[in-house]
Amino acid sequence: MTAAQSFFVSPRGDTRHGHVVEADSFEEAAVAFAERWSPPVDADGDIALIVRDREDGREICLRLDLDSGEAQPCG
């Protein structure tokens, strides 16, 4: 078992409401953030989050589909 990574997750466009999340992947960090802090939902019923690896600085935008539970890169 590997140690969880540390991520900084925030709603897209709003880093003031971000939090550090420990998870095994970008996707797991996004889901954990959404479950704990209930970020705003957009007109499509999705949540757009910026997830940044705190160790290497890599950052991605993920869109969580609340109906399916799937995480996809923002378009």
C-alpha positions as CSV (number, residue, x, y, z in Angstrom):
1,M,0.0,0.0,0.0
2,T,1.4,3.4,-1.0
3,A,1.1,6.5,1.1
4,A,-1.5,9.0,0.0
5,Q,-0.5,12.1,-1.8
6,S,-1.2,15.6,-0.7
7,F,-3.4,17.7,-3.0
8,F,-4.8,21.3,-2.9
9,V,-8.3,21.3,-4.3
10,S,-10.5,24.3,-5.0
11,P,-13.6,25.2,-7.0
12,R,-12.4,26.4,-10.4
13,G,-11.9,30.1,-10.3
14,D,-12.0,30.3,-6.4
15,T,-8.8,29.3,-4.7
16,R,-9.9,31.1,-1.5
17,H,-12.2,28.1,-0.8
18,G,-9.7,25.4,-1.4
19,H,-8.5,22.8,1.1
20,V,-5.7,20.3,1.4
21,V,-6.8,16.7,0.7
22,E,-4.9,13.5,1.2
23,A,-5.8,10.9,-1.5
24,D,-4.3,8.3,-3.9
25,S,-5.1,10.2,-7.1
26,F,-6.3,13.5,-8.6
27,E,-9.8,12.0,-9.1
28,E,-10.0,10.6,-5.5
29,A,-8.9,14.0,-4.2
30,A,-11.7,15.8,-6.2
31,V,-14.4,13.4,-5.0
32,A,-13.2,13.7,-1.4
33,F,-13.3,17.5,-1.6
34,A,-16.8,17.5,-3.2
35,E,-18.1,15.1,-0.5
36,R,-16.7,17.1,2.4
37,W,-17.1,20.8,1.3
38,S,-20.0,20.7,-1.1
39,P,-18.7,23.2,-3.8
40,P,-21.1,25.0,-6.1
41,V,-22.8,23.1,-8.9
42,D,-22.9,24.6,-12.4
43,A,-25.9,24.9,-14.8
44,D,-25.2,21.3,-16.1
45,G,-25.3,19.9,-12.6
46,D,-21.5,19.3,-12.5
47,I,-18.8,20.5,-10.2
48,A,-15.5,21.9,-11.7
49,L,-12.5,21.6,-9.5
50,I,-8.8,22.5,-9.8
51,V,-6.6,19.8,-8.2
52,R,-2.9,20.5,-7.6
53,D,-0.3,18.0,-6.5
54,R,1.4,19.8,-3.6
55,E,4.7,17.9,-4.1
56,D,5.3,18.4,-7.9
57,G,2.9,21.3,-8.6
58,R,1.1,19.5,-11.4
59,E,-2.4,20.8,-11.7
60,I,-5.5,19.6,-13.5
61,C,-9.1,20.7,-13.8
62,L,-11.7,18.0,-13.3
63,R,-15.4,18.1,-13.8
64,L,-17.5,15.8,-11.5
65,D,-20.7,14.6,-13.0
66,L,-23.1,14.3,-10.0
67,D,-25.4,11.9,-11.8
68,S,-22.8,9.3,-12.8
69,G,-20.1,10.0,-10.2
70,E,-17.5,10.2,-13.0
71,A,-14.6,12.6,-13.1
72,Q,-13.5,13.9,-16.5
73,P,-11.0,16.6,-17.5
74,C,-12.6,20.1,-17.9
75,G,-13.3,20.9,-21.5
